[in-house]
């Protein structure tokens, strides 16, 4: 079944699972989503609202962001979510936000970080300390990234939560800085925290699989030097992130949010060639290692993702062939030097 409209897509991406409904039914207090206007924030926030309603919990679900898209802001308001304009680095704006018992911290900077290292560190490392001060009486679920891990052999099964880390480049180092700052304040102020190491979310308008599909469709070469990836459907990532609230702890609980399949970029491109009637152009030679995450802990706690990679690829191919909208932000999945 093809997904034909953005409304249909966003309905699917924000539909809560039974696990999310159960988890948010157990939570006390309101929910504040910081950075709700980003790529993932709108559907996660709507899922939080839908799950709360389904659980019969009367709570405020609030979304704070600079809101680069007025359309997304309006969608949130239409869903019964309170929206608040906030530039988190401007003096006083963060601390003027309403209190909330549950805070989803999604603010971060990745793309464009090369050449803007100061801003990257301010957003990714300074801001978590300010959030910990503002919301010292809350539980915090904070997005991190699988980029903080070392490159591992493609047949290794991926990095688990307790494996060694080895961030490459200033973006990944600043994300590790985010984790360290939150670890400090969690322990110092007794703040329950969950750290969500995402690697990597996909939907029809954005993600690694979209990047590869667009290159095949346009006849552009696909670099396979970073030859293996693992991804997760955005709705599944939203669901795991929201369920992590119930695992927030002191010191922080850490969880990888990623798909179970380790996909070879060359084979993904070939599959898109079949789906789109195009011959992919491959360049480069696969490296023996890659950034890969092992999501076993998340599956044990919250269940396996509902949408597999083959379904994602079929939906994405249909969407692109039909001229569907793109967010227009390449993931730079080919990058191996940490410069984004």
C-alpha positions as CSV (number, residue, x, y, z in Angstrom):
1,X,0.0,0.0,0.0
2,X,1.5,3.3,-1.1
3,X,1.5,6.4,1.1
4,X,0.3,9.1,-1.2
5,X,-0.1,12.3,0.8
6,X,1.8,14.2,3.6
7,X,-1.2,14.1,5.8
8,X,-1.4,10.3,5.4
9,X,2.4,10.0,6.1
10,X,2.3,12.2,9.2
11,X,-0.7,10.2,10.5
12,X,1.3,7.0,10.2
13,X,4.5,8.6,11.7
14,X,2.6,9.9,14.7
15,X,0.4,6.8,15.4
16,X,1.2,5.6,18.9
17,X,1.9,1.9,19.6
18,X,0.2,0.1,22.5
19,X,3.6,0.3,24.2
20,X,3.7,4.1,24.0
21,X,0.1,4.4,25.2
22,X,0.9,2.2,28.2
23,X,4.1,4.0,29.0
24,X,2.6,7.5,28.8
25,X,-0.4,6.3,30.8
26,X,2.0,5.6,33.6
27,X,3.7,9.0,33.6
28,X,2.6,11.7,35.9
29,X,2.6,15.3,34.7
30,X,2.8,17.4,31.6
31,X,5.1,16.9,28.6
32,X,7.4,19.5,27.1
33,X,9.2,18.8,23.8
34,X,12.2,21.1,23.3
35,X,13.1,21.3,19.6
36,X,9.7,20.2,18.4
37,X,10.0,22.0,15.1
38,X,12.9,19.9,13.7
39,X,12.7,16.9,11.3
40,X,11.6,14.4,13.9
41,X,9.9,16.7,16.5
42,X,6.5,17.3,15.0
43,X,5.5,13.6,14.6
44,X,7.0,12.7,18.0
45,X,5.1,15.4,19.7
46,X,1.8,14.4,18.0
47,X,2.4,10.8,19.0
48,X,2.9,12.0,22.6
49,X,-0.5,13.8,22.5
50,X,-2.3,10.9,20.8
51,X,-0.9,8.4,23.2
52,X,-1.8,10.5,26.2
53,X,-5.4,10.9,24.9
54,X,-5.7,7.2,24.2
55,X,-4.5,6.4,27.7
56,X,-7.1,8.8,29.1
57,X,-4.5,11.1,30.7
58,X,-5.4,14.8,30.8
59,X,-2.1,16.6,30.4
60,X,-0.6,19.5,28.6
61,X,1.6,18.5,25.7
62,X,3.8,21.5,24.8
63,X,6.1,22.1,21.9
64,X,8.9,24.7,22.0
65,X,11.0,25.6,19.0
66,X,12.0,28.4,16.7
67,X,9.6,26.7,14.3
68,X,11.2,27.1,10.9
69,X,7.9,25.8,9.3
70,X,4.7,27.7,10.1
71,X,2.8,24.8,8.5
72,X,4.3,22.3,11.0
73,X,3.5,24.7,13.8
74,X,-0.1,24.9,12.7
75,X,-0.4,21.1,12.4
76,X,0.7,20.8,16.1
77,X,-1.8,23.4,17.2
78,X,-4.6,21.7,15.2
79,X,-3.7,18.5,17.1
80,X,-4.3,20.2,20.4
81,X,-0.6,20.9,21.2
82,X,0.5,24.1,22.8
83,X,3.3,25.8,20.7
84,X,5.8,28.2,22.1
85,X,8.3,30.2,20.1
86,X,11.7,29.8,21.8
87,X,15.3,30.5,20.7
88,X,17.0,28.4,23.3
89,X,20.3,30.3,23.3
90,X,18.7,33.7,23.7
91,X,19.0,34.9,27.3
92,X,15.9,34.2,29.3
93,X,13.8,32.5,26.7
94,X,14.5,28.9,27.9
95,X,13.9,29.8,31.5
96,X,10.6,31.5,30.6
97,X,9.1,28.2,29.3
98,X,6.4,26.5,31.4
99,X,7.5,23.8,33.8
100,X,6.8,20.2,32.9
101,X,7.4,16.9,34.7
102,X,8.6,15.2,31.5
103,X,11.0,16.9,29.0
104,X,11.9,15.5,25.6
105,X,15.2,17.3,24.6
106,X,15.6,17.2,20.9
107,X,17.6,20.4,20.2
108,X,20.8,19.7,18.4
109,X,23.1,20.8,15.5
110,X,24.7,18.4,13.0
111,X,24.5,19.6,9.4
112,X,26.4,22.8,8.9
113,X,28.5,22.1,12.0
114,X,31.8,22.2,10.0
115,X,32.7,25.9,9.9
116,X,30.3,26.7,12.8
117,X,32.0,24.7,15.5
118,X,31.4,27.3,18.2
119,X,27.6,27.3,17.6
120,X,27.7,23.5,17.4
121,X,29.3,23.2,20.8
122,X,27.0,25.8,22.3
123,X,23.9,24.0,21.1
124,X,25.1,20.4,21.7
125,X,27.0,20.9,25.0
126,X,26.3,24.2,26.7
127,X,22.5,24.0,26.2
128,X,22.1,20.7,27.9
129,X,23.4,22.2,31.1
130,X,21.0,25.1,30.9
131,X,18.1,22.7,30.3
132,X,19.3,20.7,33.3
133,X,19.1,23.9,35.4
134,X,15.6,24.9,34.1
135,X,14.2,21.4,34.4
136,X,16.0,20.1,37.4
137,X,12.7,18.8,38.9
138,X,11.8,16.9,35.7
139,X,12.6,13.7,34.1
140,X,14.5,14.2,30.8
141,X,14.7,12.0,27.7
142,X,17.5,13.4,25.5
143,X,18.4,12.6,22.0
144,X,22.0,11.6,21.4
145,X,23.6,9.8,18.4
146,X,25.3,6.6,17.3
147,X,28.0,8.9,15.9
148,X,29.7,8.8,19.3
149,X,30.7,5.1,18.8
150,X,33.8,3.8,17.1
151,X,33.7,2.4,13.6
152,X,33.2,-1.4,14.0
153,X,33.6,-4.3,11.5
154,X,30.6,-4.6,9.3
155,X,30.1,-8.2,10.5
156,X,30.4,-7.3,14.3
157,X,26.7,-6.9,15.1
158,X,27.1,-3.2,15.8
159,X,28.0,-1.3,19.0
160,X,26.0,-2.0,22.1
161,X,25.3,0.6,24.8
162,X,28.3,-0.5,27.0
163,X,30.8,-0.7,24.2
164,X,33.7,1.7,23.8
165,X,33.0,5.1,22.3
166,X,35.3,6.9,20.0
167,X,33.7,10.0,18.4
168,X,35.3,11.2,15.2
169,X,35.1,15.0,14.4
170,X,33.7,17.9,16.3
171,X,30.1,17.1,15.8
172,X,30.4,13.7,17.4
173,X,32.6,15.0,20.2
174,X,30.1,17.7,21.0
175,X,27.3,15.1,21.2
176,X,29.5,13.1,23.6
177,X,29.8,16.4,25.5
178,X,26.0,16.6,25.6
179,X,25.9,13.2,27.2
180,X,28.6,14.0,29.7
181,X,26.9,17.2,30.8
182,X,23.6,15.5,31.3
183,X,25.3,12.7,33.2
184,X,26.8,15.2,35.5
185,X,23.6,17.1,36.2
186,X,21.7,13.9,36.5
187,X,23.9,12.7,39.4
188,X,24.5,16.1,40.9
189,X,20.8,17.1,41.0
190,X,19.1,13.7,41.1
191,X,17.5,14.2,37.6
192,X,16.2,11.0,36.0
193,X,17.6,11.0,32.4
194,X,17.4,8.7,29.4
195,X,19.9,9.1,26.6
196,X,18.7,8.0,23.2
197,X,21.5,7.1,20.8
198,X,19.7,7.3,17.4
199,X,21.1,5.7,14.3
200,X,19.4,6.7,11.9
201,X,15.7,7.7,11.5
202,X,14.1,7.4,8.0
203,X,10.8,8.4,6.5
204,X,9.7,9.2,3.0
205,X,11.1,12.8,2.9
206,X,14.4,12.3,4.7
207,X,17.0,9.8,5.7
208,X,19.8,7.6,4.4
209,X,17.5,5.4,2.3
210,X,16.0,8.6,0.7
211,X,19.4,9.9,-0.2
212,X,20.3,6.7,-2.0
213,X,16.9,6.5,-3.7
214,X,17.2,10.0,-5.0
215,X,20.7,9.4,-6.4
216,X,19.4,6.3,-8.2
217,X,16.4,8.2,-9.6
218,X,18.5,11.1,-10.8
219,X,21.3,8.9,-12.2
220,X,23.9,10.3,-9.8
221,X,26.8,8.1,-8.5
222,X,26.4,6.4,-5.1
223,X,29.6,6.3,-3.0
224,X,29.8,2.9,-1.3
225,X,33.1,3.6,0.6
226,X,30.9,3.8,3.8
227,X,29.4,0.5,2.7
228,X,27.0,-0.5,5.5
229,X,24.3,1.3,7.5
230,X,21.4,0.6,9.8
231,X,18.3,2.7,9.9
232,X,14.9,2.8,11.7
233,X,11.5,4.0,10.5
234,X,10.7,7.3,12.2
235,X,7.5,6.1,13.8
236,X,9.4,3.3,15.4
237,X,12.1,5.7,16.6
238,X,9.4,8.0,18.0
239,X,7.8,5.2,19.9
240,X,11.1,4.0,21.5
241,X,12.1,7.5,22.4
242,X,8.8,8.2,24.2
243,X,8.9,4.8,26.0
244,X,12.3,5.7,27.3
245,X,10.7,8.1,29.7
246,X,9.7,5.2,31.9
247,X,13.4,4.0,32.1
248,X,14.9,7.4,32.9
249,X,17.3,7.0,35.8
250,X,20.1,8.4,37.9
251,X,22.7,8.0,36.5
252,X,21.2,8.1,33.0
253,X,19.8,5.1,31.3
254,X,21.3,4.7,27.8
255,X,19.6,3.1,24.8
256,X,20.4,2.6,21.1
257,X,17.5,3.3,18.9
258,X,18.2,1.7,15.5
259,X,16.9,-1.0,13.2
260,X,18.0,-4.6,13.3
261,X,19.1,-4.9,9.7
262,X,22.6,-4.1,8.6
263,X,22.1,-2.8,5.0
264,X,24.8,-2.8,2.3
265,X,24.7,0.5,0.5
266,X,25.5,-1.3,-2.8
267,X,22.6,-3.7,-2.4
268,X,20.2,-0.9,-1.4
269,X,21.1,1.0,-4.6
270,X,20.6,-2.2,-6.6
271,X,17.2,-2.7,-5.0
272,X,16.1,0.8,-5.9
273,X,17.3,0.2,-9.4
274,X,14.8,-2.7,-9.6
275,X,12.0,-0.7,-8.0
276,X,12.6,2.4,-10.2
277,X,13.6,0.9,-13.4
278,X,17.0,2.6,-13.3
279,X,20.6,1.3,-13.4
280,X,22.4,2.6,-10.4
281,X,25.9,4.1,-10.8
282,X,28.3,2.8,-8.1
283,X,31.6,4.3,-7.2
284,X,34.2,3.5,-4.6
285,X,35.1,0.4,-2.6
286,X,33.5,-0.7,0.6
287,X,35.5,-0.1,3.8
288,X,35.6,-3.0,6.2
289,X,34.1,-1.0,9.1
290,X,31.2,1.4,9.6
291,X,29.1,3.2,12.3
292,X,26.6,0.5,13.2
293,X,24.5,0.3,16.3
294,X,23.1,-2.8,18.0
295,X,19.5,-2.2,19.1
296,X,18.9,-5.4,21.0
297,X,18.3,-3.8,24.3
298,X,15.5,-1.6,22.8
299,X,13.8,-4.5,21.2
300,X,13.9,-6.5,24.5
301,X,12.3,-3.5,26.4
302,X,10.0,-2.0,23.8
303,X,9.6,-4.5,21.0
304,X,11.2,-4.7,17.5
305,X,10.5,-2.0,14.9
306,X,7.2,-2.6,13.0
307,X,8.5,-1.4,9.6
308,X,11.4,-3.2,8.0
309,X,13.9,-1.9,5.5
310,X,12.3,-3.5,2.5
311,X,9.0,-1.8,3.3
312,X,10.7,1.5,3.7
313,X,12.5,1.2,0.4
314,X,9.2,0.3,-1.5
315,X,7.4,3.2,0.1
316,X,10.3,5.6,-0.6
317,X,10.6,4.5,-4.3
318,X,6.8,5.0,-4.8
319,X,7.0,8.4,-3.2
320,X,9.9,9.6,-5.3
321,X,8.5,8.3,-8.6
322,X,5.2,10.1,-7.8
323,X,7.1,13.4,-7.2
324,X,6.6,13.4,-3.4
325,X,7.9,16.2,-1.3
326,X,11.5,16.1,0.1
327,X,12.8,17.9,3.2
328,X,15.9,18.6,1.1
329,X,18.5,17.9,3.7
330,X,21.0,15.1,2.7
331,X,22.2,13.0,5.6
332,X,25.9,12.8,4.3
333,X,25.8,9.1,5.2
334,X,29.0,8.7,3.1
335,X,31.0,10.8,5.5
336,X,33.7,9.0,7.4
337,X,35.7,11.9,8.7
338,X,33.1,13.3,11.0
339,X,32.8,16.6,9.1
340,X,29.1,17.5,8.5
